[in-house]
Structures are given as structure tokens and as C-alpha cells.
Amino acid sequence: MQARNAPHRPARIRRLLGLIGSFALLATAVPAHADTTTAHCRVIPKGQPAQATAGECSFSQRQGFVSIELANGTRIELAPDEQRAGVYKDAQGRLATRQRGLGSQGQIYKLQDQTIEVRWKAPAGSPAPKAAVVFDQTLTLQGVSFHVTAVRAGSGAGSGATQVRIQPSGLAITNAAQTLAVNADVVNAEVADLDVDGSPEVYVYLRGRTPEAPGQLLAFAANNRKSLSGIYLPALGNLPELLTGYRGRDEFAVVESRLERRFPVYRAGDALEAPGGGMRQISYRLERGEASWQLVVHRVSHY
């Protein structure tokens, strides 16, 4: 009689086995030893399977939070539901779920307006990734122009080096381009004259490819409208008090005659998507140093 009744397990045991199964599924589906990995994504718009697109992408998972960056630069951020395994909310607070179907080959995420299939390896026959221009903008001030481009060659979003090229025009002596390889993505660029000397500067803002990567800046000044010189941004570690509660997610912007940098402040135990310490804002002024131009901390505020 006991053997016949064995399949009828108590509800508590059935729930425990279900949780173990969920964790086992997650462990086999995600590549080992990697928070961020290059993957192959197929994006299927809701109700329009014929409009599906596919290509390389970046997939990262940290403490349950999922981030998918597509080849066109679109980033999907999913925050886990603490009460339900495989259930998330997107950046707009809409429901998203992880679906079965790819087994150990990848994961499927069903969002409100699309479904994303994330495969750890590209399907056989997929075309090799091509170089892609991911940023292209021309900025002009005081008769000097800066053509800023960023090209990601032979890799998908979130992987490989990005070639950033700044081509000036209108300078009196040399208009040689500045080209740099960075392991980050260009977010925006601005032109300004922070020191009000009649010669403009260009500021290119970069975002790292891991959730807590520090913000980066590429900046050049037009020396008396003759040639370009680099502008140095000191590391936050030079002022240790600025690092308290810092976990990346920087934003840069020119505001009048200052370069402003702000980021969320985290308290102990805060989740990455839920900082509880407010915002810290650093205001920089531009000064000519002995060997180069420098951005110097002018004011620090917290709100």
C-alpha cells in the first residue's frame, strides 16, 4: 500500500522539487564562468514572425538581472521577480518571461511586443558578422567641425573593440583625424567651449559593456583653432570619497560652461537596478595644464 501511495508527495515536497528543477534548468542553460557572453539573437516581433531579424548580440546575467544588447545598439534590461522563477519586468515595468524551447542551446525571452531567442552559438549557415557603423554625428561650433564615427568591425553588440574616429575640419595647421580603439560603446557626443577661449572642444561619451563598468570619456580641444590636443579626465579614485557607493552607470552632459557627470549611489545590499542612495553629480571645469588640457573637479553635489 505504501508503494502505491508514494507518488502522492506532500505539497511542500512537490514545491521543493519544482524549485530544484527550475534551478537545474537555469544552470544548464547559461554558459558557465561568464557573466557576459557573445551570443546569436533572433528577434521576432509579436504577431509578425515573417519580420524576424537575427544577428550577433551580447547577453549578460548578474544576480538574476538579464541584459541583452542587439547589434543595432538596442538594449533590453530585465529585472527578476523575486517571488516567481523565470518571470521578469522590463525597463517600462512590463511583464516578461523566460520560455522553454532551446534547452542547453540557449534561452527564450517573451516580452510584451517581441520574443527574443538567445543562442550561445549561431545556427549553421548564419552569415559572418560585418563591420557596422554604430555612431555617426557631425558637430560644429565657432567655425570648427568634428565628424565623430564609431565602427564595430566583425563583432556583434557588446563584443570586440569599437574604432572611434574624430575627424576635425576648419583648423589652421592640421586637421589630422584622431582614431582610437575602445572596449566600450559610444553613447553620445557634444561640442562646447567650456573655457570660453573661442576654440571649441569635442566630448565623446562611452558606456562600458558590463553592468558596473565606469563611464568613459574621449575629449579633444582645438588649440587656438590650429590643431587638436587630448583632454584628460582624472579617475574617480583620485578622490576616494567619490567612490563611496559607486557602481558605474555614469551619465555625462555639457551644461553651460561645465561638464557634468552623474551616477546613482548605492547603499550596502542594494540591487543593481534599485540604488537607494540618491544621485551624485560632479561638475568639472576645463583648465590648461602643464602638458595637456585637464578637467578639474569644480563642485560635487548629492540629491
Salt bridges, closest charged atoms under 4 A:
ASP35 OD2 - ARG62 NH1 3.50
GLU69 OE1 - ARG75 NH2 2.93
GLU69 OE2 - ARG207 NH2 3.89
GLU77 OE2 - ARG75 NH1 3.69
ASP81 OD2 - ARG84 NH2 2.90
ASP90 OD2 - ARG94 NE 2.90
GLU117 OE2 - ARG42 NH1 3.69
GLU117 OE1 - ARG119 NH2 3.89
ASP136 OD1 - HIS147 NE2 2.77
ASP185 OD1 - ARG152 NH2 2.44
ASP185 OD1 - ARG209 NH2 2.91
GLU212 OE2 - ARG62 NE 3.43
GLU212 OE2 - ARG247 NH2 2.99
ASP250 OD2 - ARG261 NE 2.95
GLU251 OE1 - ARG262 NE 2.81
ASP270 OD2 - ARG267 NE 3.77
GLU273 OE1 - ARG249 NH2 3.61
GLU287 OE2 - ARG285 NE 2.53
